[in-house]
Amino acid sequence: MSARILIIEDDIVLGAQVARLLEERGFNTEQCRDGQSGLQCALQKRFDLILLDVLLPTLNGFSILNKIRSVKQTPIMMITACGAEQERIEGYRKGADDYLPKPFNFTEMMLRVEAILRRSLHTLQSNTHTSTLSADRLLLNRAKQQVFFADCLVELTPLQFRLLWVLVENRSDIMSKAFLYQTVLDRAFSRYDRSLDMHVSRVRKKLVEAGMPPERLLTMHGKGYQFS
């Protein structure tokens, strides 16, 4: 079955171009041109990926992201203005899986879309076998994509779950940024790219809110990250 992709973009020409390119690759697409209808569509239907513009009529992308993340963990790639570093940081904090700066290269867009979908497919394939990881009061269930700390459910996006799984699976070892970029984000490491830092920060924040001591997930400056 082809992946279903929702495009929430108010630029009619850009939205049509993106939809056409995705459909040429065999994906099924649906388009919404304002925030309110986009949110409604995202909540009422099942999609494998949502491409979400930040600046939209009726409801902005961050509000939509917040509302989706309160009930669904569908992978979301934000579309931001070029150089809008603060927007990208805010997007990652609110649970975005990736971002695409405008104006973007369509080849790069396809590579990023395919990378997110590959991660999702890997998760689905892994889910055919019940598999759990535990570390003290932390429990990860890969079959259900659930994380509990001291019996408290911790809501993570698919990418955040995969990141935590890799860190816990290799606990006590320092995981280099280059390794995590390749295995979790499915792309080469760039020292100018802060996306991994934001994902780790978001995972740590959610776990700490559930009661985990912050020092369990350490940033090893110049080396990477370690779950102890």
ChimeraX commands (.cxc) that place a marker at each C-alpha (Angstrom):
marker #1 position 0.00,0.00,0.00 radius 0.5
marker #1 position 1.35,3.45,-0.96 radius 0.5
marker #1 position 2.13,5.92,1.80 radius 0.5
marker #1 position -0.49,8.61,2.38 radius 0.5
marker #1 position 0.89,12.15,2.70 radius 0.5
marker #1 position -1.05,15.23,3.81 radius 0.5
marker #1 position 0.23,18.57,2.48 radius 0.5
marker #1 position -0.88,21.60,4.51 radius 0.5
marker #1 position 0.39,24.54,2.43 radius 0.5
marker #1 position -1.39,27.78,1.47 radius 0.5
marker #1 position 0.78,28.45,-1.60 radius 0.5
marker #1 position -1.37,26.92,-4.35 radius 0.5
marker #1 position 1.46,26.62,-6.89 radius 0.5
marker #1 position 3.97,25.12,-4.43 radius 0.5
marker #1 position 1.38,22.74,-2.97 radius 0.5
marker #1 position 0.45,21.48,-6.45 radius 0.5
marker #1 position 4.13,21.00,-7.39 radius 0.5
marker #1 position 4.85,19.04,-4.22 radius 0.5
marker #1 position 1.74,16.89,-4.67 radius 0.5
marker #1 position 2.60,16.15,-8.31 radius 0.5
marker #1 position 6.18,15.13,-7.48 radius 0.5
marker #1 position 5.04,12.88,-4.64 radius 0.5
marker #1 position 2.35,11.27,-6.78 radius 0.5
marker #1 position 4.89,10.64,-9.56 radius 0.5
marker #1 position 6.83,8.63,-6.95 radius 0.5
marker #1 position 3.73,6.56,-6.19 radius 0.5
marker #1 position 2.53,8.31,-3.01 radius 0.5
marker #1 position -1.10,9.19,-2.34 radius 0.5
marker #1 position -1.52,12.86,-1.40 radius 0.5
marker #1 position -4.19,15.14,-0.01 radius 0.5
marker #1 position -3.94,18.94,0.17 radius 0.5
marker #1 position -5.30,21.55,2.56 radius 0.5
marker #1 position -4.67,25.29,2.08 radius 0.5
marker #1 position -5.49,26.68,5.53 radius 0.5
marker #1 position -4.71,25.71,9.08 radius 0.5
marker #1 position -8.20,24.87,10.30 radius 0.5
marker #1 position -9.08,22.48,7.47 radius 0.5
marker #1 position -5.57,20.99,7.66 radius 0.5
marker #1 position -5.95,20.23,11.35 radius 0.5
marker #1 position -9.39,18.72,10.82 radius 0.5
marker #1 position -8.11,16.49,8.03 radius 0.5
marker #1 position -5.03,15.40,10.04 radius 0.5
marker #1 position -7.15,14.40,13.02 radius 0.5
marker #1 position -9.94,12.66,11.12 radius 0.5
marker #1 position -7.89,10.61,8.65 radius 0.5
marker #1 position -4.82,8.36,8.77 radius 0.5
marker #1 position -1.63,9.62,7.14 radius 0.5
marker #1 position 1.92,8.24,7.06 radius 0.5
marker #1 position 3.45,11.73,6.90 radius 0.5
marker #1 position 2.29,15.35,7.17 radius 0.5
marker #1 position 4.09,18.21,5.39 radius 0.5
marker #1 position 3.14,21.26,7.44 radius 0.5
marker #1 position 3.82,24.90,6.55 radius 0.5
marker #1 position 4.40,27.25,9.49 radius 0.5
marker #1 position 2.65,30.37,8.15 radius 0.5
marker #1 position -0.96,29.46,7.34 radius 0.5
marker #1 position -4.34,31.26,7.30 radius 0.5
marker #1 position -6.78,30.64,10.22 radius 0.5
marker #1 position -4.31,28.58,12.31 radius 0.5
marker #1 position -0.51,28.54,12.21 radius 0.5
marker #1 position 1.63,25.45,11.86 radius 0.5
marker #1 position 2.80,25.40,15.49 radius 0.5
marker #1 position -0.78,25.40,16.78 radius 0.5
marker #1 position -1.61,22.53,14.42 radius 0.5
marker #1 position 1.52,20.64,15.51 radius 0.5
marker #1 position 0.56,21.04,19.17 radius 0.5
marker #1 position -2.98,19.80,18.62 radius 0.5
marker #1 position -1.91,16.81,16.51 radius 0.5
marker #1 position 0.76,15.80,19.00 radius 0.5
marker #1 position -1.80,15.78,21.83 radius 0.5
marker #1 position -3.60,12.86,20.18 radius 0.5
marker #1 position -1.41,11.41,17.38 radius 0.5
marker #1 position 2.25,10.63,16.71 radius 0.5
marker #1 position 2.08,10.86,12.89 radius 0.5
marker #1 position 5.50,11.90,11.49 radius 0.5
marker #1 position 5.48,15.64,10.70 radius 0.5
marker #1 position 7.92,17.64,8.58 radius 0.5
marker #1 position 7.64,21.39,9.06 radius 0.5
marker #1 position 8.16,23.80,6.15 radius 0.5
marker #1 position 9.79,27.02,7.36 radius 0.5
marker #1 position 11.16,30.24,5.91 radius 0.5
marker #1 position 14.85,30.08,5.01 radius 0.5
marker #1 position 17.02,31.14,7.94 radius 0.5
marker #1 position 14.17,30.92,10.47 radius 0.5
marker #1 position 16.32,29.18,13.07 radius 0.5
marker #1 position 13.98,30.00,15.95 radius 0.5
marker #1 position 11.03,28.48,14.08 radius 0.5
marker #1 position 12.95,25.25,13.54 radius 0.5
marker #1 position 13.94,25.08,17.21 radius 0.5
marker #1 position 10.33,25.67,18.28 radius 0.5
marker #1 position 9.15,23.01,15.84 radius 0.5
marker #1 position 11.53,20.40,17.26 radius 0.5
marker #1 position 10.52,21.32,20.80 radius 0.5
marker #1 position 6.88,20.78,19.95 radius 0.5
marker #1 position 7.53,17.39,18.39 radius 0.5
marker #1 position 8.32,17.91,14.69 radius 0.5
marker #1 position 10.35,15.10,13.13 radius 0.5
marker #1 position 12.16,17.20,10.53 radius 0.5
marker #1 position 12.08,20.58,8.82 radius 0.5
marker #1 position 12.45,21.83,5.26 radius 0.5
marker #1 position 13.53,25.47,4.71 radius 0.5
marker #1 position 11.96,27.50,1.86 radius 0.5
marker #1 position 12.92,27.82,-0.92 radius 0.5
marker #1 position 13.82,24.14,-1.06 radius 0.5
marker #1 position 15.29,21.79,-3.62 radius 0.5
marker #1 position 12.73,19.15,-4.64 radius 0.5
marker #1 position 15.41,16.44,-4.68 radius 0.5
marker #1 position 16.25,17.24,-1.05 radius 0.5
marker #1 position 12.54,17.22,-0.20 radius 0.5
marker #1 position 12.13,13.72,-1.66 radius 0.5
marker #1 position 15.21,12.43,0.17 radius 0.5
marker #1 position 13.89,13.76,3.48 radius 0.5
marker #1 position 10.38,12.39,2.85 radius 0.5
marker #1 position 11.75,8.96,1.95 radius 0.5
marker #1 position 14.04,8.96,5.01 radius 0.5
marker #1 position 11.11,9.63,7.37 radius 0.5
marker #1 position 8.98,6.97,5.68 radius 0.5
marker #1 position 11.84,4.43,5.87 radius 0.5
marker #1 position 12.08,5.02,9.62 radius 0.5
marker #1 position 8.32,4.56,9.97 radius 0.5
marker #1 position 8.42,1.35,7.90 radius 0.5
marker #1 position 11.29,0.04,10.03 radius 0.5
marker #1 position 9.18,0.70,13.12 radius 0.5
marker #1 position 6.21,-1.16,11.64 radius 0.5
marker #1 position 8.39,-4.13,10.68 radius 0.5
marker #1 position 9.93,-4.20,14.15 radius 0.5
marker #1 position 6.45,-4.21,15.63 radius 0.5
marker #1 position 5.72,-7.68,14.23 radius 0.5
marker #1 position 7.81,-9.07,17.11 radius 0.5
marker #1 position 7.10,-8.03,20.67 radius 0.5
marker #1 position 10.27,-6.52,22.02 radius 0.5
marker #1 position 10.89,-4.55,25.18 radius 0.5
marker #1 position 13.77,-2.78,26.84 radius 0.5
marker #1 position 13.96,-1.83,30.50 radius 0.5
marker #1 position 16.40,0.18,32.54 radius 0.5
marker #1 position 15.54,0.61,36.21 radius 0.5
marker #1 position 12.05,2.21,36.20 radius 0.5
marker #1 position 12.10,2.92,32.45 radius 0.5
marker #1 position 10.26,0.52,30.12 radius 0.5
marker #1 position 10.13,0.69,26.32 radius 0.5
marker #1 position 7.70,-1.46,24.34 radius 0.5
marker #1 position 8.61,-1.43,20.66 radius 0.5
marker #1 position 5.54,-3.43,19.61 radius 0.5
marker #1 position 3.22,-0.75,21.01 radius 0.5
marker #1 position 5.62,2.19,20.58 radius 0.5
marker #1 position 5.10,3.03,24.25 radius 0.5
marker #1 position 7.44,4.35,26.92 radius 0.5
marker #1 position 6.75,4.23,30.65 radius 0.5
marker #1 position 8.74,5.68,33.49 radius 0.5
marker #1 position 7.62,4.50,36.94 radius 0.5
marker #1 position 4.30,3.38,35.36 radius 0.5
marker #1 position 3.78,6.87,33.90 radius 0.5
marker #1 position 3.18,6.90,30.12 radius 0.5
marker #1 position 5.63,9.15,28.26 radius 0.5
marker #1 position 4.31,10.30,24.86 radius 0.5
marker #1 position 7.07,10.25,22.22 radius 0.5
marker #1 position 6.99,10.74,18.47 radius 0.5
marker #1 position 8.19,7.76,16.37 radius 0.5
marker #1 position 11.55,9.43,15.82 radius 0.5
marker #1 position 11.93,10.24,19.52 radius 0.5
marker #1 position 11.06,6.64,20.41 radius 0.5
marker #1 position 13.69,5.32,18.00 radius 0.5
marker #1 position 16.29,7.71,19.42 radius 0.5
marker #1 position 15.56,6.64,22.99 radius 0.5
marker #1 position 15.53,2.97,21.98 radius 0.5
marker #1 position 19.02,3.23,20.47 radius 0.5
marker #1 position 20.36,5.08,23.53 radius 0.5
marker #1 position 18.84,2.64,26.05 radius 0.5
marker #1 position 19.83,-0.39,23.97 radius 0.5
marker #1 position 23.43,0.85,24.12 radius 0.5
marker #1 position 23.24,2.26,27.65 radius 0.5
marker #1 position 26.51,3.11,29.36 radius 0.5
marker #1 position 28.13,3.53,25.93 radius 0.5
marker #1 position 28.63,6.98,24.45 radius 0.5
marker #1 position 26.69,7.21,21.17 radius 0.5
marker #1 position 28.43,9.59,18.78 radius 0.5
marker #1 position 26.40,12.22,16.96 radius 0.5
marker #1 position 27.56,10.80,13.61 radius 0.5
marker #1 position 26.23,7.35,14.56 radius 0.5
marker #1 position 22.89,8.72,15.79 radius 0.5
marker #1 position 22.42,10.86,12.68 radius 0.5
marker #1 position 22.94,7.80,10.50 radius 0.5
marker #1 position 20.86,5.30,12.51 radius 0.5
marker #1 position 18.08,7.57,13.81 radius 0.5
marker #1 position 17.82,10.55,11.45 radius 0.5
marker #1 position 18.96,8.53,8.44 radius 0.5
marker #1 position 21.30,11.21,7.12 radius 0.5
marker #1 position 24.91,12.33,7.39 radius 0.5
marker #1 position 26.03,14.40,10.38 radius 0.5
marker #1 position 26.62,18.13,9.92 radius 0.5
marker #1 position 28.00,20.24,12.74 radius 0.5
marker #1 position 25.70,23.08,11.67 radius 0.5
marker #1 position 22.58,20.92,12.02 radius 0.5
marker #1 position 21.05,21.13,15.51 radius 0.5
marker #1 position 18.15,18.77,14.88 radius 0.5
marker #1 position 19.59,15.84,16.88 radius 0.5
marker #1 position 20.30,18.13,19.86 radius 0.5
marker #1 position 16.69,19.32,19.82 radius 0.5
marker #1 position 15.30,15.78,19.65 radius 0.5
marker #1 position 17.47,14.64,22.57 radius 0.5
marker #1 position 16.49,17.74,24.55 radius 0.5
marker #1 position 12.79,17.03,23.94 radius 0.5
marker #1 position 13.12,13.36,24.97 radius 0.5
marker #1 position 15.01,14.34,28.13 radius 0.5
marker #1 position 12.39,16.96,29.03 radius 0.5
marker #1 position 9.52,14.47,28.69 radius 0.5
marker #1 position 11.33,11.84,30.78 radius 0.5
marker #1 position 12.25,14.36,33.47 radius 0.5
marker #1 position 8.62,15.51,33.61 radius 0.5
marker #1 position 7.71,11.85,34.26 radius 0.5
marker #1 position 10.16,11.75,37.19 radius 0.5
marker #1 position 13.43,10.54,35.70 radius 0.5
marker #1 position 16.61,12.21,37.05 radius 0.5
marker #1 position 18.05,14.39,34.23 radius 0.5
marker #1 position 21.53,12.92,34.67 radius 0.5
marker #1 position 20.30,9.58,33.27 radius 0.5
marker #1 position 20.48,11.05,29.75 radius 0.5
marker #1 position 23.79,12.82,29.46 radius 0.5
marker #1 position 25.25,15.15,26.86 radius 0.5
marker #1 position 28.93,14.26,26.47 radius 0.5
marker #1 position 30.30,17.48,25.00 radius 0.5
marker #1 position 32.33,16.89,21.87 radius 0.5
marker #1 position 31.48,13.17,21.92 radius 0.5
marker #1 position 27.73,12.52,21.77 radius 0.5
marker #1 position 25.07,11.22,24.17 radius 0.5
marker #1 position 24.87,8.54,26.81 radius 0.5
marker #1 position 22.02,6.88,28.68 radius 0.5
marker #1 position 23.27,5.60,32.01 radius 0.5
marker link #1:1,2 radius 0.2
marker link #1:2,3 radius 0.2
marker link #1:3,4 radius 0.2
marker link #1:4,5 radius 0.2
marker link #1:5,6 radius 0.2
marker link #1:6,7 radius 0.2
marker link #1:7,8 radius 0.2
marker link #1:8,9 radius 0.2
marker link #1:9,10 radius 0.2
marker link #1:10,11 radius 0.2
marker link #1:11,12 radius 0.2
marker link #1:12,13 radius 0.2
marker link #1:13,14 radius 0.2
marker link #1:14,15 radius 0.2
marker link #1:15,16 radius 0.2
marker link #1:16,17 radius 0.2
marker link #1:17,18 radius 0.2
marker link #1:18,19 radius 0.2
marker link #1:19,20 radius 0.2
marker link #1:20,21 radius 0.2
marker link #1:21,22 radius 0.2
marker link #1:22,23 radius 0.2
marker link #1:23,24 radius 0.2
marker link #1:24,25 radius 0.2
marker link #1:25,26 radius 0.2
marker link #1:26,27 radius 0.2
marker link #1:27,28 radius 0.2
marker link #1:28,29 radius 0.2
marker link #1:29,30 radius 0.2
marker link #1:30,31 radius 0.2
marker link #1:31,32 radius 0.2
marker link #1:32,33 radius 0.2
marker link #1:33,34 radius 0.2
marker link #1:34,35 radius 0.2
marker link #1:35,36 radius 0.2
marker link #1:36,37 radius 0.2
marker link #1:37,38 radius 0.2
marker link #1:38,39 radius 0.2
marker link #1:39,40 radius 0.2
marker link #1:40,41 radius 0.2
marker link #1:41,42 radius 0.2
marker link #1:42,43 radius 0.2
marker link #1:43,44 radius 0.2
marker link #1:44,45 radius 0.2
marker link #1:45,46 radius 0.2
marker link #1:46,47 radius 0.2
marker link #1:47,48 radius 0.2
marker link #1:48,49 radius 0.2
marker link #1:49,50 radius 0.2
marker link #1:50,51 radius 0.2
marker link #1:51,52 radius 0.2
marker link #1:52,53 radius 0.2
marker link #1:53,54 radius 0.2
marker link #1:54,55 radius 0.2
marker link #1:55,56 radius 0.2
marker link #1:56,57 radius 0.2
marker link #1:57,58 radius 0.2
marker link #1:58,59 radius 0.2
marker link #1:59,60 radius 0.2
marker link #1:60,61 radius 0.2
marker link #1:61,62 radius 0.2
marker link #1:62,63 radius 0.2
marker link #1:63,64 radius 0.2
marker link #1:64,65 radius 0.2
marker link #1:65,66 radius 0.2
marker link #1:66,67 radius 0.2
marker link #1:67,68 radius 0.2
marker link #1:68,69 radius 0.2
marker link #1:69,70 radius 0.2
marker link #1:70,71 radius 0.2
marker link #1:71,72 radius 0.2
marker link #1:72,73 radius 0.2
marker link #1:73,74 radius 0.2
marker link #1:74,75 radius 0.2
marker link #1:75,76 radius 0.2
marker link #1:76,77 radius 0.2
marker link #1:77,78 radius 0.2
marker link #1:78,79 radius 0.2
marker link #1:79,80 radius 0.2
marker link #1:80,81 radius 0.2
marker link #1:81,82 radius 0.2
marker link #1:82,83 radius 0.2
marker link #1:83,84 radius 0.2
marker link #1:84,85 radius 0.2
marker link #1:85,86 radius 0.2
marker link #1:86,87 radius 0.2
marker link #1:87,88 radius 0.2
marker link #1:88,89 radius 0.2
marker link #1:89,90 radius 0.2
marker link #1:90,91 radius 0.2
marker link #1:91,92 radius 0.2
marker link #1:92,93 radius 0.2
marker link #1:93,94 radius 0.2
marker link #1:94,95 radius 0.2
marker link #1:95,96 radius 0.2
marker link #1:96,97 radius 0.2
marker link #1:97,98 radius 0.2
marker link #1:98,99 radius 0.2
marker link #1:99,100 radius 0.2
marker link #1:100,101 radius 0.2
marker link #1:101,102 radius 0.2
marker link #1:102,103 radius 0.2
marker link #1:103,104 radius 0.2
marker link #1:104,105 radius 0.2
marker link #1:105,106 radius 0.2
marker link #1:106,107 radius 0.2
marker link #1:107,108 radius 0.2
marker link #1:108,109 radius 0.2
marker link #1:109,110 radius 0.2
marker link #1:110,111 radius 0.2
marker link #1:111,112 radius 0.2
marker link #1:112,113 radius 0.2
marker link #1:113,114 radius 0.2
marker link #1:114,115 radius 0.2
marker link #1:115,116 radius 0.2
marker link #1:116,117 radius 0.2
marker link #1:117,118 radius 0.2
marker link #1:118,119 radius 0.2
marker link #1:119,120 radius 0.2
marker link #1:120,121 radius 0.2
marker link #1:121,122 radius 0.2
marker link #1:122,123 radius 0.2
marker link #1:123,124 radius 0.2
marker link #1:124,125 radius 0.2
marker link #1:125,126 radius 0.2
marker link #1:126,127 radius 0.2
marker link #1:127,128 radius 0.2
marker link #1:128,129 radius 0.2
marker link #1:129,130 radius 0.2
marker link #1:130,131 radius 0.2
marker link #1:131,132 radius 0.2
marker link #1:132,133 radius 0.2
marker link #1:133,134 radius 0.2
marker link #1:134,135 radius 0.2
marker link #1:135,136 radius 0.2
marker link #1:136,137 radius 0.2
marker link #1:137,138 radius 0.2
marker link #1:138,139 radius 0.2
marker link #1:139,140 radius 0.2
marker link #1:140,141 radius 0.2
marker link #1:141,142 radius 0.2
marker link #1:142,143 radius 0.2
marker link #1:143,144 radius 0.2
marker link #1:144,145 radius 0.2
marker link #1:145,146 radius 0.2
marker link #1:146,147 radius 0.2
marker link #1:147,148 radius 0.2
marker link #1:148,149 radius 0.2
marker link #1:149,150 radius 0.2
marker link #1:150,151 radius 0.2
marker link #1:151,152 radius 0.2
marker link #1:152,153 radius 0.2
marker link #1:153,154 radius 0.2
marker link #1:154,155 radius 0.2
marker link #1:155,156 radius 0.2
marker link #1:156,157 radius 0.2
marker link #1:157,158 radius 0.2
marker link #1:158,159 radius 0.2
marker link #1:159,160 radius 0.2
marker link #1:160,161 radius 0.2
marker link #1:161,162 radius 0.2
marker link #1:162,163 radius 0.2
marker link #1:163,164 radius 0.2
marker link #1:164,165 radius 0.2
marker link #1:165,166 radius 0.2
marker link #1:166,167 radius 0.2
marker link #1:167,168 radius 0.2
marker link #1:168,169 radius 0.2
marker link #1:169,170 radius 0.2
marker link #1:170,171 radius 0.2
marker link #1:171,172 radius 0.2
marker link #1:172,173 radius 0.2
marker link #1:173,174 radius 0.2
marker link #1:174,175 radius 0.2
marker link #1:175,176 radius 0.2
marker link #1:176,177 radius 0.2
marker link #1:177,178 radius 0.2
marker link #1:178,179 radius 0.2
marker link #1:179,180 radius 0.2
marker link #1:180,181 radius 0.2
marker link #1:181,182 radius 0.2
marker link #1:182,183 radius 0.2
marker link #1:183,184 radius 0.2
marker link #1:184,185 radius 0.2
marker link #1:185,186 radius 0.2
marker link #1:186,187 radius 0.2
marker link #1:187,188 radius 0.2
marker link #1:188,189 radius 0.2
marker link #1:189,190 radius 0.2
marker link #1:190,191 radius 0.2
marker link #1:191,192 radius 0.2
marker link #1:192,193 radius 0.2
marker link #1:193,194 radius 0.2
marker link #1:194,195 radius 0.2
marker link #1:195,196 radius 0.2
marker link #1:196,197 radius 0.2
marker link #1:197,198 radius 0.2
marker link #1:198,199 radius 0.2
marker link #1:199,200 radius 0.2
marker link #1:200,201 radius 0.2
marker link #1:201,202 radius 0.2
marker link #1:202,203 radius 0.2
marker link #1:203,204 radius 0.2
marker link #1:204,205 radius 0.2
marker link #1:205,206 radius 0.2
marker link #1:206,207 radius 0.2
marker link #1:207,208 radius 0.2
marker link #1:208,209 radius 0.2
marker link #1:209,210 radius 0.2
marker link #1:210,211 radius 0.2
marker link #1:211,212 radius 0.2
marker link #1:212,213 radius 0.2
marker link #1:213,214 radius 0.2
marker link #1:214,215 radius 0.2
marker link #1:215,216 radius 0.2
marker link #1:216,217 radius 0.2
marker link #1:217,218 radius 0.2
marker link #1:218,219 radius 0.2
marker link #1:219,220 radius 0.2
marker link #1:220,221 radius 0.2
marker link #1:221,222 radius 0.2
marker link #1:222,223 radius 0.2
marker link #1:223,224 radius 0.2
marker link #1:224,225 radius 0.2
marker link #1:225,226 radius 0.2
marker link #1:226,227 radius 0.2
marker link #1:227,228 radius 0.2
view
